[in-house]
Amino acid sequence: MSLIIKISQNGSSQEYIFNKLGPILIGSDKRCDLHLDDPQIEAKLLEVKISAGNIFIKEVGARAEIYLDSVI
């Protein structure tokens, strides 16, 4: 099973495919599973994981609003 994470920023988007179900750490830290090279993004921003068929998204260090499918 794979997990696809789509990141949209400044009018463009990119998809990332992960063959693990998590946790997947997203942030600007180079050690994150999904490294976002942006100085305005926290070192560790979000954690995503799948458990029992459910997707869990946890804010780890968000200072700004995070949108999921255009909803805050």
ZIFENDA-V497074 format. One record per residue. N is the residue number from 1. RES is the residue in three letters. SS is DSSP state (h for helix, s for strand, l for the rest). Layout:
N;RES;SS, N;RES;SS
This chain:
1;MET;l, 2;SER;l, 3;LEU;s, 4;ILE;s, 5;ILE;s, 6;LYS;s, 7;ILE;s, 8;SER;s, 9;GLN;s, 10;ASN;l, 11;GLY;l, 12;SER;s, 13;SER;s, 14;GLN;s, 15;GLU;s, 16;TYR;s, 17;ILE;s, 18;PHE;s, 19;ASN;l, 20;LYS;l, 21;LEU;l, 22;GLY;l, 23;PRO;l, 24;ILE;s, 25;LEU;s, 26;ILE;s, 27;GLY;s, 28;SER;l, 29;ASP;l, 30;LYS;l, 31;ARG;l, 32;CYS;l, 33;ASP;l, 34;LEU;s, 35;HIS;s, 36;LEU;l, 37;ASP;l, 38;ASP;l, 39;PRO;l, 40;GLN;l, 41;ILE;l, 42;GLU;l, 43;ALA;l, 44;LYS;l, 45;LEU;l, 46;LEU;s, 47;GLU;s, 48;VAL;s, 49;LYS;s, 50;ILE;s, 51;SER;s, 52;ALA;l, 53;GLY;l, 54;ASN;s, 55;ILE;s, 56;PHE;s, 57;ILE;s, 58;LYS;s, 59;GLU;s, 60;VAL;l, 61;GLY;l, 62;ALA;l, 63;ARG;l, 64;ALA;l, 65;GLU;l, 66;ILE;l, 67;TYR;l, 68;LEU;s, 69;ASP;l, 70;SER;l, 71;VAL;s, 72;ILE;l
